Structures are given as structure tokens and as C-alpha cells.
Amino acid sequence: MPKVQSVRPLAIPAISTRLLLTAAGVTILLLALAYLVAFDQGALSRSGMYMHELMHDGRHLLGVPCH
């Protein structure tokens, strides 16, 4: 009778809390930046025309229709 080899389950690598929080923070910042550039249309950019024009140019650069 042949010998039966046992199969070990694959070990799932542990994800550190610091890495998880860093990834969540980066994701939130990128989503906030995408909102400001693509969908804000100047509602939150009350710091003058410089910020408005910067976001407006960002929309053109990304190909988001704005006017």
C-alpha cells in the first residue's frame, strides 16, 4: 500500500495594522483628490482663482468634461 502524504494548508501572511492603516489613509486621500479635481467644480476651492484654475486644468488634463 502506498504511503499517503499529508497536505499542509497554505499559510496566509499576516498584514500589519500599520500597513492596513497606511493603505486606508492613502486610499482616502486619493479619493478626496479625485473628488476635488473631477467633481468639485469650484464649490470647495474658496481660496481664490488660483486653486479654481488649478482644478480646472486638472479636469482638462484627466479628460473630465467640465464645460
N, CA, C and O atoms as a MOPAC input file, in Angstrom:
PM7 MOZYME 1SCF
protein

 N      0.84100 1    -1.16900 1     0.00000 1
 C      0.00000 1     0.00000 1     0.00000 1
 C      0.90100 1     1.25200 1     0.00000 1
 O      1.83700 1     1.33200 1     0.79600 1
 N      0.61900 1     2.25500 1    -0.91100 1
 C      1.46000 1     3.44500 1    -0.98100 1
 C      1.25000 1     4.33300 1     0.25000 1
 O      0.19000 1     4.33300 1     0.87500 1
 N      2.29400 1     5.07700 1     0.56500 1
 C      2.23900 1     5.98500 1     1.69800 1
 C      1.46100 1     7.24600 1     1.30300 1
 O      1.70500 1     7.80900 1     0.23500 1
 N      0.55200 1     7.68400 1     2.12900 1
 C     -0.25100 1     8.88000 1     1.87600 1
 C      0.44600 1    10.06700 1     2.53300 1
 O      0.73900 1    10.04900 1     3.72800 1
 N      0.70100 1    11.08600 1     1.74000 1
 C      1.34900 1    12.28100 1     2.27900 1
 C      0.27600 1    13.26800 1     2.71800 1
 O     -0.72500 1    13.46800 1     2.02900 1
 N      0.49700 1    13.87200 1     3.85500 1
 C     -0.46400 1    14.86500 1     4.33500 1
 C     -0.20400 1    16.19600 1     3.62800 1
 O      0.93700 1    16.52800 1     3.30600 1
 N     -1.24500 1    16.92600 1     3.40100 1
 C     -1.15500 1    18.21900 1     2.72900 1
 C     -1.30100 1    19.29900 1     3.78000 1
 O     -2.28300 1    19.33900 1     4.52100 1
 N     -0.29800 1    20.18300 1     3.83500 1
 C     -0.37100 1    21.28700 1     4.78600 1
 C     -1.16900 1    22.43200 1     4.17000 1
 O     -1.01800 1    22.71800 1     2.98200 1
 N     -2.00800 1    23.08600 1     4.95300 1
 C     -2.72200 1    24.25700 1     4.41300 1
 C     -1.74400 1    25.40600 1     4.18900 1
 O     -0.74300 1    25.53600 1     4.89500 1
 N     -2.04700 1    26.22100 1     3.21200 1
 C     -1.20000 1    27.37000 1     2.93000 1
 C     -1.32100 1    28.38300 1     4.05400 1
 O     -2.41500 1    28.63700 1     4.55800 1
 N     -0.22100 1    28.94600 1     4.43500 1
 C     -0.22600 1    29.96200 1     5.48000 1
 C     -0.59100 1    31.30700 1     4.85600 1
 O     -0.01000 1    31.71500 1     3.85000 1
 N     -1.54100 1    31.97600 1     5.45400 1
 C     -1.94300 1    33.30400 1     4.99200 1
 C     -1.04200 1    34.31900 1     5.67900 1
 O     -0.97800 1    34.35000 1     6.90800 1
 N     -0.34900 1    35.14400 1     4.91400 1
 C      0.55200 1    36.10900 1     5.55000 1
 C     -0.23300 1    37.14400 1     6.35200 1
 O     -1.28300 1    37.61800 1     5.91700 1
 N      0.27500 1    37.47700 1     7.49300 1
 C     -0.37500 1    38.47000 1     8.35000 1
 C     -0.11100 1    39.86800 1     7.80000 1
 O      0.99300 1    40.16800 1     7.34500 1
 N     -1.11400 1    40.70300 1     7.84600 1
 C     -0.98300 1    42.09100 1     7.41700 1
 C     -0.90800 1    42.93800 1     8.67100 1
 O     -1.77600 1    42.85200 1     9.54000 1
 N      0.11500 1    43.74500 1     8.76500 1
 C      0.27500 1    44.56200 1     9.96200 1
 C     -0.77800 1    45.66400 1     9.99500 1
 O     -1.27000 1    46.10800 1     8.95700 1
 N     -1.10400 1    46.08700 1    11.18600 1
 C     -2.09000 1    47.14800 1    11.36700 1
 C     -1.59200 1    48.45000 1    10.75700 1
 O     -2.36900 1    49.20500 1    10.17300 1
 N     -0.29300 1    48.71100 1    10.89200 1
 C      0.27000 1    49.94500 1    10.33300 1
 C      0.13400 1    49.97700 1     8.81700 1
 O     -0.20500 1    51.01400 1     8.24800 1
 N      0.39600 1    48.85000 1     8.15900 1
 C      0.26200 1    48.78300 1     6.70900 1
 C     -1.19200 1    48.96500 1     6.29000 1
 O     -1.47500 1    49.64700 1     5.30500 1
 N     -2.10300 1    48.36400 1     7.02600 1
 C     -3.52400 1    48.48600 1     6.71200 1
 C     -4.00400 1    49.92500 1     6.87400 1
 O     -4.74500 1    50.42800 1     6.03000 1
 N     -3.59000 1    50.59200 1     7.95100 1
 C     -3.98800 1    51.98900 1     8.16700 1
 C     -3.35500 1    52.92300 1     7.13500 1
 O     -3.98600 1    53.88600 1     6.69800 1
 N     -2.12200 1    52.64400 1     6.74900 1
 C     -1.46900 1    53.45000 1     5.72000 1
 C     -2.19400 1    53.30600 1     4.38300 1
 O     -2.42800 1    54.29700 1     3.69000 1
 N     -2.54900 1    52.07800 1     4.02300 1
 C     -3.26800 1    51.85100 1     2.76800 1
 C     -4.63700 1    52.52100 1     2.79600 1
 O     -5.06800 1    53.08900 1     1.79200 1
 N     -5.32200 1    52.46200 1     3.93000 1
 C     -6.63000 1    53.11500 1     4.04100 1
 C     -6.48800 1    54.63100 1     3.94600 1
 O     -7.30300 1    55.28800 1     3.29900 1
 N     -5.46400 1    55.19100 1     4.58100 1
 C     -5.24100 1    56.63800 1     4.52200 1
 C     -4.91200 1    57.11500 1     3.12000 1
 O     -5.42700 1    58.14000 1     2.67500 1
 N     -4.06700 1    56.38700 1     2.42800 1
 C     -3.70800 1    56.74500 1     1.04700 1
 C     -4.93600 1    56.66300 1     0.14600 1
 O     -5.14100 1    57.52000 1    -0.71300 1
 N     -5.74800 1    55.63300 1     0.34400 1
 C     -6.96400 1    55.48500 1    -0.45900 1
 C     -7.91700 1    56.65000 1    -0.23200 1
 O     -8.48200 1    57.18800 1    -1.18500 1
 N     -8.09800 1    57.04200 1     1.02800 1
 C     -8.99200 1    58.16400 1     1.33400 1
 C     -8.45900 1    59.46000 1     0.72800 1
 O     -9.22900 1    60.25000 1     0.18200 1
 N     -7.15400 1    59.68300 1     0.82100 1
 C     -6.57800 1    60.89600 1     0.22700 1
 C     -6.72000 1    60.92000 1    -1.28800 1
 O     -7.02200 1    61.96600 1    -1.86400 1
 N     -6.50600 1    59.79300 1    -1.93500 1
 C     -6.64900 1    59.74500 1    -3.39400 1
 C     -8.09400 1    59.94100 1    -3.82700 1
 O     -8.35600 1    60.59300 1    -4.83800 1
 N     -9.03600 1    59.38200 1    -3.06900 1
 C    -10.45200 1    59.59600 1    -3.39900 1
 C    -10.84700 1    61.05600 1    -3.20100 1
 O    -11.60900 1    61.60800 1    -3.99400 1
 N    -10.32900 1    61.68600 1    -2.14100 1
 C    -10.61500 1    63.10500 1    -1.90700 1
 C    -10.02300 1    63.95800 1    -3.03300 1
 O    -10.66400 1    64.89800 1    -3.50400 1
 N     -8.81100 1    63.63200 1    -3.46000 1
 C     -8.19000 1    64.37600 1    -4.55900 1
 C     -8.96100 1    64.18500 1    -5.86000 1
 O     -9.14900 1    65.13700 1    -6.61800 1
 N     -9.40600 1    62.96200 1    -6.11900 1
 C    -10.19500 1    62.70600 1    -7.33000 1
 C    -11.50600 1    63.47900 1    -7.29300 1
 O    -11.95300 1    63.99100 1    -8.31900 1
 N    -12.13300 1    63.56800 1    -6.10900 1
 C    -13.36900 1    64.34600 1    -5.99200 1
 C    -13.09500 1    65.82100 1    -6.26700 1
 O    -13.82500 1    66.46500 1    -7.02100 1
 N    -12.04100 1    66.34900 1    -5.65300 1
 C    -11.75000 1    67.77700 1    -5.82500 1
 C    -11.46000 1    68.12700 1    -7.27400 1
 O    -11.90600 1    69.16500 1    -7.76400 1
 N    -10.72100 1    67.27500 1    -7.95800 1
 C    -10.34800 1    67.57800 1    -9.34000 1
 C    -11.51600 1    67.32800 1   -10.28800 1
 O    -11.77300 1    68.14400 1   -11.17300 1
 N    -12.22700 1    66.21400 1   -10.11900 1
 C    -13.20400 1    65.81200 1   -11.12300 1
 C    -14.61000 1    66.35000 1   -10.88900 1
 O    -15.30400 1    66.68000 1   -11.85000 1
 N    -15.04700 1    66.44600 1    -9.62900 1
 C    -16.46300 1    66.72400 1    -9.39700 1
 C    -16.75200 1    67.98400 1    -8.59800 1
 O    -17.91400 1    68.37600 1    -8.48800 1
 N    -15.76800 1    68.61500 1    -8.05300 1
 C    -15.99100 1    69.75600 1    -7.16300 1
 C    -16.53800 1    70.96900 1    -7.90200 1
 O    -17.43800 1    71.64200 1    -7.40000 1
 N    -16.02000 1    71.25300 1    -9.06200 1
 C    -16.42900 1    72.39400 1    -9.89200 1
 C    -16.30800 1    73.73200 1    -9.15500 1
 O    -17.05500 1    74.66800 1    -9.43900 1
 N    -15.37000 1    73.81700 1    -8.21200 1
 C    -15.12400 1    75.08100 1    -7.53300 1
 C    -15.89700 1    75.29900 1    -6.25800 1
 O    -15.75600 1    76.35900 1    -5.64800 1
 N    -16.71600 1    74.34700 1    -5.81700 1
 C    -17.52300 1    74.53500 1    -4.61700 1
 C    -16.66100 1    74.62000 1    -3.35700 1
 O    -16.97600 1    75.39300 1    -2.45200 1
 N    -15.59100 1    73.84800 1    -3.28100 1
 C    -14.73200 1    73.86600 1    -2.09200 1
 C    -13.48500 1    74.71300 1    -2.25900 1
 O    -12.79300 1    74.98800 1    -1.27800 1
 N    -13.18800 1    75.12800 1    -3.46500 1
 C    -11.96500 1    75.90000 1    -3.68900 1
 C    -12.25800 1    77.39100 1    -3.52400 1
 O    -12.33200 1    78.13000 1    -4.50600 1
 N    -12.41900 1    77.81700 1    -2.29500 1
 C    -12.73400 1    79.21500 1    -1.98800 1
 C    -11.48500 1    80.04700 1    -1.70600 1
 O    -11.58200 1    81.17000 1    -1.21100 1
 N    -10.31100 1    79.49200 1    -2.02200 1
 C     -9.07200 1    80.19300 1    -1.70500 1
 C     -8.63000 1    81.11700 1    -2.83500 1
 O     -7.46500 1    81.51300 1    -2.87900 1
 N     -9.50400 1    81.45600 1    -3.72100 1
 C     -9.14600 1    82.36300 1    -4.80900 1
 C     -9.17000 1    81.66000 1    -6.14900 1
 O     -9.46700 1    80.46900 1    -6.23900 1
 N     -8.86000 1    82.39700 1    -7.16700 1
 C     -8.91800 1    81.87400 1    -8.52600 1
 C     -7.77600 1    80.91600 1    -8.83700 1
 O     -7.89100 1    80.09800 1    -9.75100 1
 N     -6.66900 1    81.00300 1    -8.08700 1
 C     -5.53700 1    80.12000 1    -8.36200 1
 C     -5.94200 1    78.66200 1    -8.18900 1
 O     -5.67500 1    77.83400 1    -9.06000 1
 N     -6.59000 1    78.34200 1    -7.06200 1
 C     -6.99100 1    76.95900 1    -6.80600 1
 C     -8.07200 1    76.52700 1    -7.79700 1
 O     -8.06400 1    75.38600 1    -8.25900 1
 N     -8.98500 1    77.41400 1    -8.12000 1
 C    -10.03200 1    77.08200 1    -9.08300 1
 C     -9.42900 1    76.74700 1   -10.44600 1
 O     -9.81300 1    75.76200 1   -11.07600 1
 N     -8.49100 1    77.56400 1   -10.89300 1
 C     -7.86500 1    77.33200 1   -12.19200 1
 C     -7.01000 1    76.07000 1   -12.18800 1
 O     -6.93900 1    75.36500 1   -13.19500 1
 N     -6.35800 1    75.78000 1   -11.06100 1
 C     -5.55900 1    74.56600 1   -10.95500 1
 C     -6.44700 1    73.32700 1   -11.09800 1
 O     -6.10600 1    72.39400 1   -11.82300 1
 N     -7.58100 1    73.32600 1   -10.40500 1
 C     -8.50200 1    72.18900 1   -10.50500 1
 C     -9.13100 1    72.11700 1   -11.89800 1
 O     -9.36600 1    71.02700 1   -12.42000 1
 N     -9.40200 1    73.27100 1   -12.49200 1
 C     -9.98200 1    73.31300 1   -13.83300 1
 C     -9.01500 1    72.70900 1   -14.84800 1
 O     -9.41600 1    71.93600 1   -15.71800 1
 N     -7.74800 1    73.06700 1   -14.72700 1
 C     -6.74800 1    72.49700 1   -15.62300 1
 C     -6.56500 1    71.00300 1   -15.36500 1
 O     -6.31400 1    70.23500 1   -16.29500 1
 N     -6.68900 1    70.59600 1   -14.11500 1
 C     -6.61300 1    69.17300 1   -13.78100 1
 C     -7.73300 1    68.38200 1   -14.42700 1
 O     -7.52100 1    67.25900 1   -14.88400 1
 N     -8.93000 1    68.96300 1   -14.46800 1
 C    -10.05000 1    68.28900 1   -15.13500 1
 C     -9.76400 1    68.11800 1   -16.61900 1
 O    -10.02600 1    67.05700 1   -17.18500 1
 N     -9.22800 1    69.15300 1   -17.25100 1
 C     -8.88300 1    69.03400 1   -18.66900 1
 C     -7.78800 1    67.98900 1   -18.88500 1
 O     -7.83600 1    67.22600 1   -19.85000 1
 N     -6.80700 1    67.95500 1   -17.98900 1
 C     -5.71400 1    67.01400 1   -18.11400 1
 C     -6.21100 1    65.57600 1   -18.00400 1
 O     -5.71300 1    64.69800 1   -18.70900 1
 N     -7.18600 1    65.32400 1   -17.13000 1
 C     -7.72700 1    63.97300 1   -16.93800 1
 C     -8.82900 1    63.62400 1   -17.95200 1
 O     -9.28100 1    62.48100 1   -18.00900 1
 N     -9.25000 1    64.59200 1   -18.73200 1
 C    -10.28200 1    64.31700 1   -19.71800 1
 C    -11.69200 1    64.33000 1   -19.15900 1
 O    -12.60800 1    63.78700 1   -19.77600 1
 N    -11.88100 1    64.95100 1   -17.98400 1
 C    -13.21000 1    65.03400 1   -17.37500 1
 C    -13.90900 1    66.25600 1   -17.97000 1
 O    -13.35600 1    67.35500 1   -17.94100 1
 N    -15.12200 1    66.07900 1   -18.50900 1
 C    -15.82200 1    67.23800 1   -19.07200 1
 C    -16.23000 1    68.21600 1   -17.97300 1
 O    -16.78800 1    67.81500 1   -16.95200 1
 N    -15.95200 1    69.48700 1   -18.18900 1
 C    -16.29900 1    70.47000 1   -17.16800 1
 C    -17.05500 1    71.66500 1   -17.73000 1
 O    -17.64600 1    72.42600 1   -16.96400 1
 N    -17.05100 1    71.84800 1   -19.02900 1
 C    -17.85400 1    72.93200 1   -19.62100 1
 C    -18.06900 1    72.64500 1   -21.07700 1
 O    -18.71900 1    73.42700 1   -21.77000 1

